[in-house]
Amino acid sequence: MKKIIVRADDLGYSKAVNYGILDSVRDGIIKNIGFMVNMPDSCHGYDLIKNLDVCLGLHVNICVGMPVSDPTSIKSLVQEDGSFKSSRMHRSSDEDIVSLSDAICEVEAQYHRFVEITNKKPQYFEAHAIPSKNLLQAIDIVGKRYNLKVVGLSLNGDPILVNGHKVYMHLESMHKDYDPYVSFKNMVANAHEDGYEVMICHPGYIDEPLVNSSSLVYPRMKEVAMLIDPEFKKWIEDEQINTHTFEDL
């Protein structure tokens, strides 16, 4: 039996993203949500989904918006105005510009903010993708400190281990001519027998805050359309595909 996890990242990014994720849960197949807790619309997003049956993780973010911790105490992560350095700034550097101590400080602050908003621990713990080994190490350190289920990241085809289970990650929304239907069906067709496949989605609608700060815009709407498509949901049922949550790991 093929074991598939579909994850919706970026709850809290903006109101339009929040509504797209809401529809993807309520009318679609999303059972796992990555929650960004540092954004102006974080609480709005949580209020929309708090009574739904979803697996809610902390999607640690250090590349958009303002930090939860004092910007003066995490100087490697922020710009002069105190906002996070953008993902473009991280990707354009040949070196890891993230200080491990700064990352631990902010990751821990975001963990506490998650608990403050939701009154519970995250059901899984992972990071918004930037090329930083120090950020991933900070996730591991803080995850162990609070006994959290850490979900790493590997996009080169190699599996990560989560509680001893092999997990194969798929993230193609930044690719040119991205078609989420094709990506999902290819993932299923090539699913590994020895683990779980995870499709990382970023469903959402479009508003000004998103357009002004993200390079990932229109693919979000494509993903909502797929995730709530009745014919797509029937195909999943006909193919006898079981969709799982990170609680199953």
C-alpha positions in Angstrom: 0.0 0.0 0.0 1.4 3.4 -1.0 1.7 5.8 1.9 1.2 9.4 1.0 1.4 12.6 3.2 0.3 15.9 1.7 1.4 18.9 3.7 0.2 22.5 3.4 2.8 25.0 4.5 2.6 28.7 5.3 -0.6 29.0 7.4 -0.4 32.6 8.7 1.5 34.1 5.8 -1.4 36.3 4.8 -5.2 36.2 5.0 -5.5 35.0 1.4 -3.1 32.2 2.0 -5.0 31.3 5.2 -8.3 31.0 3.3 -6.7 28.9 0.6 -5.4 26.5 3.2 -8.9 26.5 4.9 -10.5 25.4 1.7 -7.8 22.8 1.1 -8.7 21.2 4.4 -12.4 21.7 4.5 -13.1 20.8 0.9 -9.9 19.0 0.0 -7.4 16.4 1.0 -5.1 18.4 3.3 -4.6 16.8 6.8 -1.2 18.4 7.7 -0.6 22.1 8.1 2.7 24.0 8.7 2.0 27.0 10.9 4.1 30.2 10.6 3.7 32.0 14.0 5.6 35.2 13.4 3.3 36.8 10.8 0.7 39.5 11.3 -2.0 37.1 10.1 -0.8 34.1 12.2 -3.7 34.3 14.7 -6.2 34.8 11.9 -5.0 31.6 10.2 -5.1 29.6 13.4 -8.6 30.8 14.2 -9.8 29.5 10.8 -8.6 26.0 11.3 -8.4 25.4 15.1 -11.6 23.3 15.2 -10.7 21.2 12.1 -9.3 17.7 12.4 -5.7 18.4 11.2 -2.2 17.6 12.2 -0.7 21.0 13.0 3.1 21.5 12.9 5.4 24.5 13.5 6.8 25.8 10.2 9.8 27.7 11.5 10.3 30.8 9.4 13.4 33.0 9.3 13.1 34.6 5.9 9.9 36.7 5.9 8.3 39.1 8.3 9.6 40.1 11.8 11.2 37.7 14.3 9.6 36.7 17.5 12.7 37.3 19.5 14.4 40.7 19.9 16.0 41.5 16.6 19.1 43.0 18.3 19.8 39.6 19.8 19.8 37.7 16.5 21.8 40.0 14.2 22.8 37.3 11.7 19.1 36.7 10.8 17.9 40.3 10.3 18.3 43.3 8.2 18.8 46.9 9.5 15.1 47.5 10.0 14.8 44.3 12.2 13.0 42.2 9.6 14.3 38.8 8.5 16.8 38.6 5.7 14.9 37.3 2.6 15.3 33.8 1.2 16.9 35.4 -1.8 19.7 36.8 0.4 20.3 33.4 1.9 20.4 31.7 -1.5 22.7 34.3 -3.0 25.4 33.7 -0.4 28.1 31.1 -0.8 28.3 30.6 2.9 25.7 29.9 5.7 24.9 33.4 6.9 22.9 32.0 9.9 24.6 31.9 13.2 23.7 28.7 15.1 23.2 30.6 18.4 20.9 33.1 16.7 19.0 30.3 15.0 18.5 28.5 18.3 17.3 31.7 20.0 14.7 32.4 17.3 13.6 28.8 16.8 12.9 28.4 20.5 11.0 31.7 20.6 8.8 30.5 17.7 8.2 27.3 19.5 7.0 29.2 22.6 4.8 31.5 20.4 3.2 28.4 18.9 2.3 27.1 22.3 1.1 30.5 23.4 -1.3 30.7 20.4 -2.5 27.1 20.3 -2.2 26.0 23.9 -0.5 22.8 22.7 2.8 21.5 21.3 3.3 21.2 17.6 2.5 17.8 16.3 5.6 18.0 14.1 8.5 20.5 13.8 10.2 21.7 10.6 11.7 24.7 8.9 10.7 26.9 5.9 13.3 26.0 3.3 16.5 28.0 3.1 20.0 26.6 2.5 21.2 26.7 6.1 22.7 23.8 7.9 22.8 25.9 11.1 19.0 26.4 10.9 18.4 22.7 10.5 20.8 22.0 13.4 18.9 24.5 15.5 15.7 22.7 14.7 17.2 19.4 15.9 18.6 21.0 19.1 15.3 22.7 20.0 13.3 19.7 18.9 15.2 17.4 21.3 15.0 20.0 24.1 11.2 19.9 24.0 10.7 16.3 22.8 9.2 17.3 19.4 8.8 15.3 16.2 11.4 16.8 13.9 10.9 16.5 10.2 14.0 17.4 8.3 14.3 18.3 4.6 15.9 16.5 1.7 15.0 17.4 -1.9 17.7 15.3 -3.7 15.7 12.1 -3.6 17.4 10.7 -0.5 15.0 9.9 2.4 15.1 11.5 5.8 14.2 9.5 8.9 11.3 10.4 11.2 10.9 8.1 14.2 12.7 5.4 12.2 10.4 5.8 9.2 11.9 6.6 5.8 10.3 9.8 4.4 10.8 11.0 0.8 10.1 14.7 0.2 8.7 16.2 -3.0 8.6 20.0 -3.6 8.2 21.1 -7.2 6.1 24.3 -7.0 9.1 26.5 -7.8 9.7 24.7 -11.1 8.8 26.3 -14.4 5.5 25.1 -15.9 4.6 23.4 -12.6 1.5 21.2 -12.7 0.5 19.9 -9.3 -1.6 17.1 -10.9 1.4 15.8 -12.8 3.7 16.1 -9.7 1.3 14.3 -7.5 0.6 11.4 -9.9 4.3 11.0 -10.7 5.0 10.8 -6.9 2.4 8.1 -6.5 3.5 6.2 -9.6 7.1 6.1 -8.3 6.3 5.7 -4.6 8.8 3.7 -2.5 7.8 0.5 -0.8 9.9 1.2 2.2 8.6 4.5 3.4 6.3 7.5 3.1 6.1 10.1 0.2 5.5 13.7 1.3 4.2 16.3 -1.2 4.9 19.7 0.2 2.3 22.2 -1.0 1.7 25.9 -0.5 -2.0 26.3 -1.2 -3.4 29.8 -1.0 -5.2 32.6 -2.7 -3.5 35.9 -3.7 -3.4 39.2 -1.9 -1.1 42.2 -1.6 1.0 41.0 1.3 1.8 37.8 -0.5 2.6 39.4 -3.8 4.9 42.0 -2.1 7.0 39.4 -0.2 6.9 36.0 -2.0 8.3 34.7 -5.2 5.8 31.8 -5.0 2.4 33.3 -6.0 0.3 31.7 -8.8 1.3 28.1 -8.1 -0.5 28.4 -4.7 -3.8 28.9 -6.5 -3.1 25.9 -8.8 -2.6 23.8 -5.7 -5.8 24.8 -4.1 -7.7 24.0 -7.3 -6.1 20.5 -7.4 -6.6 19.8 -3.7 -10.3 20.5 -3.7 -11.0 19.1 -7.2 -13.8 16.5 -6.9 -12.4 14.5 -9.8 -8.9 14.5 -8.2 -10.4 13.3 -4.9 -12.3 10.5 -6.7 -9.1 9.5 -8.5 -7.4 9.1 -5.1 -10.3 7.0 -3.9 -10.3 4.9 -7.0 -6.6 4.3 -6.8 -7.0 3.3 -3.1 -4.4 5.8 -2.0 -4.2 6.2 1.8 -3.3 9.8 2.9 -1.6 10.0 6.2 -0.5 12.5 8.8 2.8 13.0 10.6 1.0 11.5 13.6 1.3 8.2 11.9 5.1 8.4 12.0 
